[in-house]
Amino acid sequence: MGESRKVELYWLGQMGLLIKAGEMKLCMDYFASPFEGRRTMPPIPADELTGIKAFLGTHDHLDHIDHEAWKIWAGNNPDAKFVFPKAHQSAVIADGVGPENAIGLNDGESVKLGDITIHAIAAAHEFLDRDPETGLSPYLQYIIEIGDVRIHHAGDTVRYEGMMPKLKSFGKFDIQLLPINGRDAKRYRENCIGNMTYQEAADLAGELMPKIVIPGHWDMFADNSGDPQAFADYMDAKYPGKINCIIPEVMKKIVI
């Protein structure tokens, strides 16, 4: 267990997070490019985001690994590391990220960046979709340890067999960001693969009992959204007083 540190989180919309601990900054799943139909505008222009220790992407979808933004960040954050599913190595290198800064992870792997440790476990974006030949998982969740603070970023996922023992092995989380937009036949037919429903996400938090839970993936696109208030109400009804549920506001500081 590391030393206690003050950690600040800023929600960037969708599943985006900016994490600060002193002078250290991590940026995760930030969708920073203009795009027709997006309802949450990028709070920080891509070319103004500097001084980042590491950029993390959970999977190769535009609103999680924004390649146009990664090209910018590879140029104006030359010392930053880029952490992503190893299955997408070639796509990230094509963004101009140098091989020395490109850190591909797979299920069960970790990387230590100074006093920060990033652990990866597989996510099931409706399906696990693990490559049978390489064993690589295209979707990941991250557990970030900063001193004695543990942050769980679930990426895009549903609950799958074997996932909970992996998560429980890390001990108690200080904060979890969970997708709540769900899934249905209409979206599936349109090749829009889904995530946990708000009830499933609430029950996952209820089993793991983090100090704070944040609903994500509900604000960006009208046809693939969720209701954060329904999530908060369900948490309050089923797990009253046990977990601090925060409906995030873009760039409003959350302190751990």
Buried (B, 14 or more C-beta within 10 A) or exposed (E): EEEEBEBBBBBBBBBBBBBBBEEBBBBBBBBBBEBEEBEBEBBBEBEEBEEBBBBBBBBBBEBBBBBEBBBBBBEBBEEBBBBBBBBBBEBBBEBBBEEEBBBBBBBEBEBEBEEBBBBBBBBBBBEBBBEEEEEBBBBBBBBBBBBEBBBBBBBBBBBEEEBEEBBEEBEEBBBBBBBBBBBEEEBEEEEBBBBBBBBBBBBBBBEBEBBBBBBBBBBBBEEBBBBBEBBBBBBBEEBEEEBEBBEBEBEEEBEB
